[in-house]
Amino acid sequence: MPIRFLYLVLLYLCLGASTALAQVYQVQGTVRDANTRERLPFVSIVVNNGETGTTSNLNGQYQLQHNQPITSLRFSYVGYTPQTIPVDSVSQLDITLRPSAAQLREVVIRSGINPAHRIIRLANQNRDRHRLDNIPAYTYRTYNKFILTANAPDDLDLSDTLRMTEEDSSALRMRNLLAKQHLFMMESITDFAQLGSNLSKETILATRVSGLRQPSFGVVAAEARVFSVYDDMPVFFGKRYLSPLSNGSIRRYDFVLQETAVVGADTVFIISYAPQPGKNFNGLKGLLYINSDGWAVQNVVAESHADDKRGLKLQQQFVKVDGRQWFPSELDVEITVQQIYMRGHQPYGHIRTYITNVNLEPPLQRSDFGVIALEQRPDAWRQPEQLWQQSRPDSLSLKEQTTYQRLDSVGQAQKLDRTIRTMEYLMAKQLPVGPISLDLNRLLKVSRFEGLRLGIGAHTNNLLSERFTVGGYWGYGLRDKEHKYGADAAVKLHKPSELTLSAAYAEDVAEPGGRRLPFQERALLRDLRLALLPNLDYTTQRSAGLSGRMLRYVQWQAGIRQEQRRPTLPLFTPEPGIGMPEFNLAEVTAGFRFAYGEQYMQLFNRMLPMPSRYPVLWFQYTQGIDALESDGYTYNKVDLRAEGAFRQRSLGETSFVLASGWVQGEAPFVSLYNGYGSYSSHYKVYAGEGFETMRPYEFFSDRYVALFLRQDLGKRLLNTKLFKPDLVLVQNMGFGDLRQPIPELQPLAYANMRKGFFESGLMLNNVISSAFSGVGVGAFYRYGPYALPRGKDNLRIKLTATLAF
């Protein structure tokens, strides 16, 4: 045999051997429930008795690569019978698992050492290294899909079509509809960036909404991403729960080590958790997959309590990025409102998010971030199909495609785009009619002083100009029988800093001895005090001002105001033949609002504030000047206010308002401070601001300080099967002094709070509640130096109202 031929044979054998050594064996497939055919997430898959392994993703799909021949795969899942499957030369292996006869343990044996506790303690000790907040900076891209659909109850029987009621026929039509399409669907693609723990920015690059051609919003799974099992009290769609990895969680949760999977050099411990019987706290139940590599959570399943009016289930999957940081890769959330049914079916929302393109070392700078944390690109609704195909992990199913096709046709026929625009205007309380927007907030108001107030208001909008606005309003109170009206104009001088020059004129009403702070907005159902006041001053006011934003979190305002106040309080001693007095004032003001960490989202064609965990501070300085036809009052006035809330794991949420003011100089009565009372004998409702047992004008001061504390214990103390309100404790106190007499008033008509005013309260909120609102009752008691002579007069009973959004 020629030598050359032998060399060729040897070379061929060597190449074949090296190819065999470098060959990577692959197997992929889907794991389903054998009975329901549903895909099973987080199924543990072990190769060749532990040489390597993986878990299925949220779609039940898995993919394995190994540098050795794959001879067997072991599939295991909590609550299902494990299977070991021999693997031949197939590359596609779909598996079904059958539920096991014995489900999760119902009885937990507490004697001895629980092996799950050691794993939980190790995971707790390593929490900080896995928190995303501790990563200096990162970016990623998300694909989000939201589906609204419905399920039929288990007891709904529609088999006998000959004996159907009208209700059954409606349910049958719904079932047939849901077999072909969903009720609603939308998708989005976003880019997210984070710098430190406070600076974040998310941009919706593309959005698609069934039934709409030009949607001004997109689905963002922000709530799901905020949830972190590493936090003591993670936020789960607006509600806080005790984390199973919090300090001392083993005293409140039952942990059971369900399974241990050895995968190469690592071990995955699958641990179930649920609140211990008799423990009263906001708890979760589900599964933790803890990897021995850093004792990190690899997968988590979390469900809210079965008694919650909103059923929530979240699943998160984590992967190791760049071999150094565990990072979320997939999120799945289901939301069910238990009391709502549609044609015999219970609707639920399903949000799925995929995170890709994770960069742990992006070149981010503070200048890359502004106050807007979430915004949508103007062209997000018209992105090409190619971008969607690149971002979707799987192509749309036939049912999803049908949802878009049918709802898009219905939306075009029903002009849903116009309906959505109208809803946006209603939310913003602005209804555009060409270049003019009607101010819906001016249409109707109710207060004790004015009664029912009817009116109308309008401003120019962006169709006319983005730089300036001009507007006005008119109103009429049916009780006081007086007209109110006003006009204003504003010019935006510099858009990035929100620098705006404005001027206004008004004939209206104002609170005597009230507090006016810049950029303070009233919250719906949380500040009813102004509506309960029995007397207001009629005012004629002219003002001009300059406002803007600086240093990211500071809004500032400066201006000049000329005002005539005409009181209606029955505290004066008018001279014979002379009516009530008038006060002519001229003031210059300067103030700011500081909200550290506050950010906004720009959706629905408006900017909406996002909750911040830091307190908000207001400051305003006012100087009375002898100018502009004033009565010569000269004084200095300083107002301060701070409000905020913080949460404790065992005590719930503590919220506070600290307010103070000081007036020095010759100031009229209307520029002093009333006692901040909010009690009305005509309306027994919780005002949410001020002293609940004090009459509005019972006290006057030229300097004061007041503290309002609320401790929301939630359902920690009262949580029975039939009665489980939210328990709220209230403690209010205030001190004030009046160093100068008020010659315009009767000496005995007012008092100060030099000795201190005190009241305590107990509220039972959500005694009657739904998934979105509730009604309760509160009792408030006045005591201390200014307690009333009769004990029963110090007790006030009021109704409370709450909203879940």
Phi, psi and omega in degrees: 000130182301145180299321182299322181293321179298318177301319180295320179295315179297318178299319179296316180295320179295316179297321179295320179294316180295324177295321179294321179294325183273354185294138177249123181272137185231142173218138176217164179171196183226140178251129182230162170286130184294333183269311186265347184066011176288146179285141184254120178275156172061031173286130179281130182233118184244134183260130172050051176061032172112008179295322174200181180178181180197184172231153177289152180277190184293342176266008182076008183268149177221159177211127184238140173230138182211146180268010174235157177303133178272112183258335180207151175231131177251121180254127178220144182207138183301126180091002181232154179284124181296155177226138171246121187246125173289140183248128178265244181250013183284149176251351179237118183225105177263137188232145170241137178247143180258138177302139180280157181295324179261114179275197179305143182301132178270333181247129181254124179276120187264347180286149180081191183264125177277117182297337180290332183295323179297320180292318180296319179296318179295320178295322178295319180294336182256017183299314188299323183289345182252356177290134178293333180298338183270359174279128183303319180197150175196159176222158174196170177243144178236148166244126184237140177224129178241131179233130171253120180217195183207155177242147174277140176301156182296331184267010180277113182249113180242025184284328182268090183286345182278341183242032184279139171277173177298325177294320178294321179296320177296319178295324179294319178297321178295317180297319179293323178295315183291340176289340183252332185205168173269169178283329183196153181203143172207155181229159174205158174234129183228156169247132183237140178224140179225134177231116185068205182260350187244336186260119178218157180205131177229132181240125176279109183279324183213143178215144178218128184231127181297132178090351182238140178268326183229070181291141178258019180209161178216156180285133177225124184275050184296318181298320180294322181287329179294328181300125178223119180293347179277348177276147178300317181233080181291146177276128180236086180056060174084349181241147182256136180235155176285126181287143175292349177255013179285164177298130179077014183295335181292346176273351183240334182250149167268123178247136178228123175284104185279324185197153175232126181241120177270121182234100182062235180273355184250162177230136176252121179258122180259115187236127173271151179217148178199151179301139177294144178301136178087350178275125184256097178200164178283098184247169178238169172221154180158213184227144172241128173255106185253123181267136180293345175287092182082004183050051183258151174284120179268323175217150175217137172240125183227131177233145175284169182296147182297337182275351179296141182287340173245112179282125182233137175222128181234139175231131179233142175237138182241146173230160180269121183264132178056024177068015185221342185222122173289132187218141178301139178241328180217143178227142179218128182227136172239134181235125180230130173261111194293334185273354186258131176228145177235109179051048177080003181241147179262116181285153175209152178257143182230118180247129177236131181230135175242131181252126181224177176054043180287129178235116183270355179225058180281151179277068182266150176228159180300329180292346178284350186241139176238198180280345179269112183268340180218122178215162181243132178295142182302330182261020184297332184277354182235037177283148184292157180297333181299321179296320178296317181296325179288331186267332180287131176292332176222154176291157180297141176288167179299324180293321179290320177297320178295324178300313179297313185298312184288315182289329176296321178293317179295318180298320179292320181290322183270000180055053182293331178302319179292323178295318179295320177300319180296319179296322178297319180294323179294320178297320179277356182059032177227126179243106184285138172231090187068228181278002181247137176246125177284136179273102185291338179292342181270352187291320188209129174220153179229129175211163181292325183283311183271343187072220176278121181251119177259147181188187179206148178210155182205150175220155172290155180238191186293341178294331177273312179194143174269353184264327183222156176225148176224138181199180179194175179206165175214143177211160181216125178271124182288340180269312180274349175056046180230145176274144173231142181201164181189169179213152179208162177211149181213145178233127178273112184275328182210110188294313182303321180265003181057029180291119187224134174256130185221158176214149183208154174224138182209141166246103190209202180237155179210158182282126175290131182069025182274184183236123180242114182239148182288141173060034177257120182252145177274139180264143180297127179067002180249353178212085180260008189299313183300326180288343183264355185289134183279337183223140176226158176271138168280136186229149166240118189229135172236134184211157174216145184203167177230133182220162180181192180230140176217156178053036174069310189249008183247123170256130183235158182208138176220146182188182178227142185220135172243129190214141170247126181248131180238096186292156174239002180296137179277047181251356187268160174244079184292145178287155181303130178081359179243134182281197180295149183287163174237145180239121178255120186237151170226129185223146167248142185228154173210130183202171178209164173234125183244116181231089183296133178079000182288136178223166183233159170240138183252092180223164179055033178060031176204163177263127182240133179289146176255146182301143178237147181271359183255150178296157177249138184239134174243145174216138175213134174248131180233136177235124173279131184236154179269082183197173175054047176061030177281172179273013175087014178287128177233125184198164173243141184218132180234131178237137178228146176207138175223137177216149181186181180208146174216156187246146174238147186297322186258342185249356179086212186259130174252124178238151183214155169227124176244118183234143178207159179203158182211130178238130179228129180118193181272093182246142177285166181305320185291345180262001175276195183242131171280177187286353181077028180280153181220025178268132175230128179288346182270333184232111183266066179232151179287121185282328180084356180210131179093187181273124187283343181249006182256136174291148189303320186242037181283331182229152171224145183214157170252000171204141183200164169213138182221142179233128179239118183243140174227133176240107180268104181276355182065222182256026186292327184256333180234101182212072177261176184295323184254343185223107181216070177281170172271124183267125182233127175260140182233133173223117180239141178209149180206148176231139178210160180214152178234100185278345182235143178289163177246096186297335182287340187254158173293134186301328184266007185271352183212166178217171174249179182245041185299326183273350177101130178253133184226141172208149177231153182215159176225122180243138172249093181276155176059038172298318171244121187213159172238191180290341188237348183205169180199160178232138180216198182217149179223149177237132183231137184234134181259132182211176180098200185300333184251024174294147180284155185301317180270127185301322183291337178286345179276347181263129178235129178254130183223152173277149177237151178225141181226152174236148181270007180215000000 
